[in-house]
Amino acid sequence: MASFYEQVINALVYELFFSEELHAAGLGFFDLVNDASLPTLDSLPSSKEARLQGLFDLFQKLQMPGHPLRIALDKLQTLDLVRIVEDKS
């Protein structure tokens, strides 16, 4: 779950620094995150267990194969720019 949220944050950073390249590939992570209506941490329950459950429930929804954010994250990994930055062949 942490890895998925890290991918989302990394995608937002990529869009900040390489917006032209990502937009040319049809990727717009800020729009996708906005469309997903992610809750703020303050809006999650205060107990640790309930907060983790809320984040897990959201994770399950967002990482489903047909979700637009999951599709975009998968497409992001195909870009040469990302493979170079992440040192992947």
N, C-alpha and C positions, 0 to 999 in steps of 0.2 A: 504494500500500500504506500509506504514512504517513497519507494522508487517511482511509482506513478506520479505522485504529487511533485517529486523532484523533476520529472520529465516536463510537467506542465510549467513549472517555474523556469526551467531551462528554455523552453519554447518561447516564453515571454521575453526572456533576455535575448534570444536570437532575433526576435522581431524588433526589439529596441535597437540592436546594433546592425542588423542586416535586413531592414524592412523591405527594401527594394527587391532583394533576391527572394524573400519569402512571399511577398505579394505577387511577384511574377510567377511563382509556383502555385498561386491560388490559396496561399495560407495566411490566415489572419487570426492569430491566437488571442489577441485582446478581444476581438469581437466574439470568438467562440466562448471564452471564459465569461464574458458579459452575458451572452445568450444562455449560458448554463445557470445563471443566477446563483452563483456560489454564495453560501452564507458567510458572514463574518464570524470570526472566532467568538466574539462577544455574543452573537445570537445563538450559539450552541449552548446546550445545557451546561451548568456549572460543575457538575460532578465529573470526575475523570472518566469513569466508565461510560456514562451517557454521552460525553463529548467524543470519546473514541468510537462509540457505536454510531454516532451521527456522521463522523468522518468516514467510517467504514461503509455505511449505507450509501453515502455520496460516491465513494470510490467505486462501489459495485455498479452504480448507475452510469458513471462516466467512462468506465473502462470497458463497457460492453462493446463487442465488435462493431455494431452498427451506429454507435454514438458518434456524432460529428467530431468531437474532440479527440476520441480514440483514432478515428480515421486520419485526422490531421497529424497527430503525433506519429503515426506509422509512416505517413507520407514524408514528414520532416526527416526521418532517418534515411530516406533515399536520396536526399540532396547531397551533392558533392561537397558543398560548403560545410555541412554538418559532419560528414564523414572525415573531412580534413581536420576540423576543429577537435573532434573527439578521437582522432587518430585511429579510425577504423578503415579497414581495407574494403 
